[in-house]
C-alpha cells in the first residue's frame, strides 16, 4: 500500500497566547470560520479524509432477496431465511386411541357407564361379574346405542378391569339390542374401536374384535352398511397371511386360531355385504378366497 502524504503533518499551528478568558458561546463562529486549517484556500482535513476513503477497498453492497425467487440467482444477493414456525402436534391414530382410552377410564370412574364390578367368587357364581344398574334387555334402543358409543372407546384397552368392562359391556348390549337398524347411527364409533383393537399385539384382543365384527355384520341389514368401512377394518388383517401352509402347522393351544377366525369373519362380511362386498375385500386383501365360489 502506497504511503499517503498528508500536509497536515508538516504544518504546525501557531501558538495562541490567551490574554483574556474565552467566551465559547461568542467565539464559536470564529472556530468554524477560522483559516488556521486552510492552506491556499484548501481544506487539508477534508482532503485527508477524502484520500483515506478513496484508498480503502470498495465493498459491494449485498441486497436481501426473498427465498425461492429468480432474484436469488443474481450476484451480490443474500436470501432472507424463512421464519421459524413452531412444530404443530399432528393427531395420529395413536393419539386418537389414547384419547379414547382416557375418556373411557374417566367415564367408568365417574359412573357414567351405569355398571359396577362384583367380585363374588362364591360357589356357582362367576369370580368376576359385570352388574348393570338397569338390565340392558329393558333399555330403549336409543339408550343402548348411546352406551355402545361409550363402551367402544375402551375396546383397545388391555389393562384390567377396564378391558373386562369394555368387552363384557359391548357383548351384553349387542345381545340386548332389539331393533338392529338403529345401530347404524353408532357404526363409526364401533368401527373405530374395532380397528384399534385389531391393531393390538394381544391375540385374544384381536379374537374378541373379530367376533364382535361378525356379530355386528350378522344383524339384519347391517352388512351392506359396513362396506364403506372396509378401508378401516381390513388393513389390520393384512399382516396375518392366510395360506394353506398355516393349516399344516401343529398348534398346542386350545381354541380356534387367529387365522381361522379371520377367514370366518371375512366370509361373514362377504355373505352379508351384498354384491359389492367381494370386490372390496379382494381390493384390500388380494389373497382372500371367496367362500361363495368354492
Buried (B, 14 or more C-beta within 10 A) or exposed (E): EEEEEBEEEEEEEEEEEEEEEEEEEEEEEEEEEEEEEEBEEEEBEEBBEEEEEEEEEEEEEEEEBEEEEEEEEEEEBEEEEEEEEEEEEEEEEEEEBEEBBEEBBEBBEEEEBBBEBEEEEEEEEEEBBBEBEEEBEEBEBEBBBBBBBBBBBBBBBEEEBBBBBBBBBBBBBBEBBEEBEBBBBBBEBBBBBBBBBBBBEEEEBBBBBBBBBBBBBEBEEBBBBBBEBBEBBBBBBEEBEBEEEBEEEEEEEEEEBBBEBBBBBBBBBBBBBBEEBBEBBBEBBEEBEEBEEE
